[in-house]
Amino acid sequence: MKKEWPTKTLGEVLQKTETVNPLQSPETEFDYIDVSSVSNATFQIKATQRLKGKNAPSRARKLVRENDVLFATVRPTLQRIAVVPEHLDKQVCSTGYFVLRAKHGIDHRFVFYSLFTEDFIAQMESLQKGASYPAVTDGDVKAQVIPVPPLPEQQRIVGILDEAFEGLATAKANAEKNLQNARVLFESHLQSVFTQRGKGWKQKTLEEIATTFGRGKSKHRPRNAPHLYGGKYPFVQTGDIRNADHIITEYSQTYSEAGLAQSKLWPNGTICITIAANIAETAILGFDACFPDSVIGVLANPKEADVGFIEYLLQSFKARLQAMGKGSAQANINMGTFENERFPFPPVAEQKEIVTKLDDLHEATQRLESIYQQKLAALEALKKSLLHQAFTGQLTMDNG
């Protein structure tokens, strides 16, 4: 930090703000900014509620003015931070925000950017209290120390950061769009494979193309009895299947000998289909494993079907299968869904050709996703670096 820059607490550079009780003016309308109104992607107030005073929630008590900075004190590390725009001057925000109103001689956007520094974020993380709704107090925020350069220097730094962050936001949006496009490209091709069928395709049930077809087993009650767990047998659950990418390579639980005795060990290469909670998620076992009765196992008959083809096929039918499970309190489908549903299967040789092409496209898509994820990480690192330079006096006239 520059030696000539004094440091002050945020409390020392802020004005007092006002509270208000809208209930005292029951027919007067106002815009209400609740904690969900601020986007932690764009750092802007994305939506407000237009309310009459008589309908004001109990937390609608803080009057805001143009250029105030809002900082959500509930779950502070989520960084719900925004500057109040002109059209929301003299409106009302939730007590879930700390309102930072800069004193004369302090640039409000300098205060705004100070809330994104790694030091400030680390302090908020260490000070937050509460398990369900971790929060900091207004006093915690006011006690944080920031460097306070002269106003012209604050304004110069803000100008640099405004321009840089606008460019970073555009680059991030483009990378995220490209990431989404890569995923859509694969999904689009996947759908086309199974809708534009060639000659020789036949409609079959999963049972007709399998040597083994059935639900997993977890007979013991209660299911969470400690003696069932902690052994050498992988126990795959619906979340493991959801998190897998085509092949299941990881598991979060194991069965003991007692656990295995009340279950069933399915072989490597079994296709797993979730039928409860995360319904119609699919993946192929990369190892021998047990799974509960909320999962269907399909062991392909190699004379009838290729295991990779079946998994891609089920991926393409995922939305349709999920729609079948809607309507109950907890979404689910059952064995009957798959016993009766018929799927398109070409000859096995053609299935293998399709799988090779889809595998190649999937690999290419993953490479693209990796590139865009790396770009997003680099943009975030650059943002942190700029903030660090700004608040340690390194954005000088020579390198700003």
C-alpha positions in Angstrom: 0.0 0.0 0.0 1.2 3.5 -0.8 2.8 5.1 2.3 0.9 8.3 1.8 -2.5 6.6 1.9 -4.1 6.7 5.3 -6.3 3.8 6.4 -9.7 4.2 7.9 -12.6 1.9 8.9 -15.6 1.8 6.6 -17.5 3.3 9.5 -15.3 6.4 9.4 -15.9 7.1 5.6 -19.7 6.5 5.7 -22.6 8.8 6.5 -25.5 7.7 8.8 -28.4 6.3 6.9 -32.2 6.5 7.7 -34.7 4.0 8.7 -38.4 4.2 7.7 -41.6 2.4 8.6 -43.9 2.1 5.5 -46.8 0.9 7.7 -47.2 4.5 8.9 -48.2 5.5 5.3 -50.4 2.5 4.4 -51.5 3.7 1.0 -48.2 5.1 -0.2 -46.4 2.9 -2.8 -42.7 2.2 -2.8 -40.2 -0.1 -4.5 -38.9 -2.8 -2.1 -35.4 -4.2 -2.5 -35.3 -7.6 -0.8 -32.2 -9.7 -0.4 -33.0 -11.7 -3.5 -33.2 -8.5 -5.6 -29.5 -8.1 -6.1 -27.7 -10.3 -8.6 -24.3 -11.6 -7.6 -23.5 -12.2 -11.2 -24.0 -8.6 -12.5 -23.8 -6.9 -9.1 -26.9 -4.9 -10.0 -30.4 -4.6 -8.5 -32.2 -6.9 -11.0 -35.8 -6.6 -9.7 -37.9 -4.9 -7.0 -41.4 -5.3 -5.6 -43.9 -2.4 -5.9 -45.8 -2.4 -2.6 -48.2 -0.3 -0.6 -47.1 0.7 2.9 -49.8 -1.5 4.5 -48.3 -4.6 2.7 -44.7 -3.9 3.7 -42.8 -6.9 5.2 -41.3 -6.4 8.6 -37.8 -6.2 7.1 -38.6 -3.3 4.8 -37.1 -0.6 7.0 -34.0 1.0 5.4 -34.3 4.1 3.2 -31.9 4.1 0.3 -30.6 7.0 -1.8 -29.0 7.1 -5.3 -25.3 5.9 -5.2 -25.8 4.1 -1.8 -24.0 0.7 -1.9 -25.9 -2.3 -0.7 -24.2 -5.2 0.9 -26.2 -8.3 2.0 -25.1 -9.3 5.5 -26.9 -12.7 5.3 -24.6 -15.2 3.6 -22.1 -12.4 3.0 -19.7 -14.5 1.0 -22.3 -14.7 -1.8 -21.4 -11.1 -2.6 -24.8 -9.7 -3.2 -23.5 -6.1 -3.7 -25.0 -3.3 -5.8 -25.1 0.5 -6.2 -28.5 2.1 -5.9 -29.5 3.6 -9.3 -31.2 7.0 -9.7 -34.7 5.5 -10.3 -34.6 3.8 -6.8 -33.6 7.0 -4.9 -35.6 7.2 -1.7 -37.0 3.7 -2.0 -36.7 1.0 0.7 -34.5 -2.0 1.2 -34.4 -5.0 3.5 -32.7 -4.9 6.9 -30.8 -7.9 5.4 -28.6 -5.2 3.8 -26.0 -2.9 5.3 -26.4 0.4 3.4 -23.0 2.2 2.7 -23.4 5.9 2.0 -20.1 7.5 1.3 -19.2 10.8 3.0 -18.1 13.9 1.1 -14.6 13.3 -0.3 -15.2 9.5 -0.7 -16.1 8.1 -4.1 -19.1 5.7 -3.7 -17.7 3.3 -6.3 -14.4 3.2 -4.5 -16.3 1.9 -1.5 -18.2 -0.5 -3.8 -15.0 -2.0 -5.1 -13.5 -2.3 -1.7 -16.2 -4.9 -0.8 -14.8 -7.3 -3.5 -11.2 -7.4 -2.2 -9.9 -10.8 -1.0 -9.1 -9.3 2.4 -12.7 -8.0 2.9 -14.2 -11.3 1.7 -11.9 -13.3 4.0 -12.9 -11.1 7.0 -16.6 -11.6 6.2 -16.1 -15.4 6.0 -14.4 -15.5 9.4 -16.9 -13.2 11.1 -20.2 -14.7 9.9 -22.2 -16.6 12.5 -25.1 -19.0 12.3 -25.3 -22.5 10.7 -28.5 -22.2 8.7 -28.3 -18.5 7.8 -24.7 -17.3 8.4 -24.6 -13.6 8.7 -22.4 -10.7 9.8 -23.6 -7.5 11.6 -23.6 -4.0 10.3 -20.9 -3.3 12.9 -18.7 -6.1 11.5 -18.8 -4.4 8.1 -18.2 -0.9 9.5 -15.1 -2.2 11.4 -13.3 -3.2 8.2 -10.3 -1.1 7.3 -9.6 0.2 3.8 -7.0 2.5 2.3 -8.2 6.0 1.6 -6.2 7.8 -1.1 -7.1 11.4 -2.1 -10.4 11.8 -3.9 -8.7 12.4 -7.4 -6.8 9.1 -6.9 -10.0 7.3 -5.9 -11.7 8.5 -9.0 -8.8 7.5 -11.2 -8.7 4.0 -9.7 -12.5 3.7 -10.1 -12.2 4.8 -13.8 -9.6 2.1 -14.4 -11.7 -0.6 -12.6 -15.0 0.4 -14.2 -13.4 0.1 -17.7 -11.6 -3.2 -16.9 -14.6 -4.8 -15.1 -16.8 -3.9 -18.0 -14.4 -5.7 -20.4 -14.1 -8.6 -18.0 -17.9 -8.9 -17.7 -18.2 -9.0 -21.5 -15.5 -11.6 -21.8 -17.1 -13.7 -19.1 -20.5 -13.6 -20.7 -19.0 -14.7 -24.0 -17.1 -17.6 -22.4 -20.2 -18.7 -20.6 -22.2 -18.5 -23.8 -19.6 -20.5 -25.6 -19.6 -23.1 -22.8 -23.4 -23.4 -23.1 -23.2 -23.6 -26.9 -20.7 -26.5 -26.6 -23.1 -28.4 -24.4 -26.1 -27.6 -26.7 -24.1 -28.8 -29.7 -23.6 -32.3 -28.2 -27.2 -32.5 -27.0 -28.6 -31.5 -30.4 -26.5 -34.1 -32.2 -27.6 -36.7 -29.6 -31.2 -36.0 -30.2 -30.8 -36.1 -34.0 -29.3 -39.6 -33.8 -32.4 -41.0 -32.2 -35.0 -39.1 -34.1 -33.5 -39.5 -37.6 -33.4 -43.3 -37.6 -32.3 -45.3 -40.6 -33.6 -48.6 -41.9 -33.4 -51.7 -39.7 -34.2 -50.0 -36.4 -36.6 -51.9 -34.2 -38.6 -50.9 -31.1 -37.6 -53.0 -28.1 -37.9 -52.8 -24.3 -34.8 -52.7 -22.1 -35.7 -56.2 -20.8 -35.6 -57.6 -24.3 -32.0 -56.4 -24.9 -30.7 -57.3 -21.4 -29.3 -60.4 -19.7 -30.2 -58.9 -16.4 -32.8 -56.2 -15.8 -34.0 -55.2 -12.3 -33.9 -52.9 -9.3 -31.1 -52.7 -6.9 -31.5 -54.1 -3.4 -31.3 -52.6 0.1 -33.5 -54.9 2.1 -32.4 -54.1 5.7 -34.4 -51.6 7.7 -33.4 -49.2 8.9 -31.3 -48.5 5.7 -28.8 -46.4 7.6 -27.8 -49.1 10.2 -24.1 -48.6 10.8 -23.1 -52.2 10.5 -24.1 -52.2 6.8 -21.4 -49.7 5.9 -17.6 -49.2 5.9 -16.5 -52.3 4.0 -14.9 -53.0 0.6 -17.9 -53.1 -1.6 -18.7 -49.8 -3.5 -22.3 -48.7 -2.8 -23.5 -46.3 -5.6 -26.3 -43.9 -4.8 -28.5 -41.7 -7.0 -26.2 -38.7 -6.4 -23.2 -40.6 -7.7 -25.0 -41.4 -10.9 -26.2 -37.8 -11.4 -22.6 -36.5 -10.9 -21.1 -39.1 -13.3 -20.3 -38.2 -16.9 -21.3 -41.3 -18.9 -19.1 -43.6 -16.7 -19.3 -43.9 -12.9 -15.7 -43.6 -11.6 -16.4 -42.4 -8.0 -18.6 -43.5 -5.1 -19.2 -41.9 -1.7 -20.2 -45.0 0.4 -19.2 -48.6 0.8 -21.0 -51.7 2.1 -19.6 -54.2 4.6 -20.1 -58.0 4.3 -23.4 -57.5 6.1 -24.3 -54.7 3.7 -23.6 -57.0 0.7 -25.6 -59.8 2.2 -28.8 -57.7 2.0 -28.0 -56.2 -1.4 -26.6 -57.4 -4.7 -23.3 -56.8 -6.4 -23.7 -55.7 -10.0 -20.8 -56.1 -12.5 -18.7 -53.5 -14.2 -20.5 -52.3 -17.3 -24.0 -52.3 -15.8 -26.1 -49.3 -16.8 -27.6 -47.5 -13.8 -30.9 -45.6 -14.1 -32.3 -43.6 -11.2 -36.0 -43.8 -10.6 -36.4 -41.7 -7.4 -35.3 -38.2 -6.4 -32.9 -37.5 -9.3 -35.0 -39.4 -11.8 -33.8 -40.7 -15.2 -30.2 -39.9 -14.6 -28.0 -42.6 -16.2 -24.4 -43.8 -16.2 -22.4 -47.0 -16.6 -20.7 -48.7 -13.7 -16.9 -48.5 -14.0 -16.5 -51.1 -11.3 -18.5 -53.8 -9.5 -20.9 -52.2 -7.1 -24.1 -52.4 -5.1 -26.9 -49.9 -5.4 -30.3 -49.4 -3.7 -33.8 -50.1 -5.0 -34.1 -46.4 -6.2 -31.8 -47.5 -9.1 -32.5 -49.9 -12.0 -29.7 -52.0 -13.3 -29.4 -53.1 -17.0 -26.8 -55.6 -18.0 -26.8 -55.5 -21.8 -26.9 -58.7 -23.9 -24.0 -58.1 -26.4 -25.9 -59.9 -29.1 -28.7 -57.3 -28.8 -27.2 -54.0 -27.7 -24.0 -52.1 -27.0 -23.8 -50.8 -23.5 -22.6 -47.3 -24.6 -25.5 -47.1 -27.1 -28.1 -47.8 -24.4 -26.7 -45.1 -22.1 -26.7 -42.5 -24.9 -30.2 -43.6 -25.9 -31.5 -43.1 -22.3 -29.8 -39.7 -22.2 -31.7 -38.7 -25.3 -35.0 -39.8 -23.7 -34.2 -38.2 -20.3 -36.7 -35.3 -20.6 -39.5 -37.6 -21.6 -38.8 -40.0 -18.8 -38.6 -37.2 -16.3 -42.0 -35.9 -17.5 -43.5 -39.3 -16.7 -42.3 -39.0 -13.1 -43.9 -35.6 -12.4 -47.1 -35.2 -10.4 -46.2 -36.7 -7.0 -44.7 -34.9 -4.0 -41.4 -36.5 -4.8 -40.7 -37.1 -8.5 -40.3 -40.8 -9.3 -40.8 -43.4 -12.0 -41.0 -47.2 -11.5 -40.0 -50.5 -13.1 -43.3 -50.5 -15.0 -42.1 -47.4 -16.9 -39.2 -49.3 -18.3 -40.9 -52.7 -18.6 -43.5 -51.1 -21.0 -41.5 -48.4 -22.7 -40.1 -49.3 -26.1 -36.9 -47.8 -27.4 -35.4 -47.7 -30.9 -32.4 -50.1 -31.6 -30.5 -50.5 -34.9 -28.4 -53.6 -35.5 -25.5 -54.0 -33.0 -22.8 -53.1 -35.6 -24.6 -49.8 -36.3 -25.0 -49.2 -32.6 -21.2 -49.4 -32.2 -20.6 -47.0 -35.1 -23.0 -44.5 -33.5 -21.2 -44.9 -30.1 -17.8 -44.2 -31.7 -19.1 -41.0 -33.3 -20.8 -39.9 -30.1 -17.8 -40.7 -28.0 -15.6 -38.6 -30.3 -18.1 -35.7 -30.2 -18.4 -36.0 -26.4 -14.6 -35.9 -26.1 -14.4 -32.8 -28.3 -17.2 -31.1 -26.3 -15.3 -31.8 -23.1 -12.1 -30.3 -24.5 -14.1 -27.1 -25.4 -15.7 -27.0 -22.0 -12.3 -27.3 -20.4 -11.0 -24.4 -22.5 -13.9 -22.2 -21.5 -13.8 -23.2 -17.9 -10.0 -22.3 -17.8 -10.8 -19.0 -19.5 -13.5 -18.2 -16.8 -11.0 -19.1 -14.1 -8.4 -16.8 -15.7 -10.9 -13.9 -15.9 -11.7 -14.4 -12.2 -8.0 -14.4 -11.3 -7.4 -11.2 -13.3 -10.3 -9.5 -11.5 -8.8 -10.4 -8.1 -5.3 -9.2 -9.3 -6.7 -5.8 -10.4 -8.5 -5.3 -7.1 -5.4 -6.2 -5.2 -3.3 -3.7 -7.3 -6.0 -1.0 -6.8 -6.1 -1.3 -3.0 -2.4 -1.6 -2.5 -1.5 1.4 -4.6 -0.1 -0.4 -7.6 -2.4 1.0 -10.2 -0.2 4.1 -10.5 0.0 6.7 -13.3 2.8 4.7 -14.8 1.0 1.3 -15.1 -2.7 2.2 -14.6 
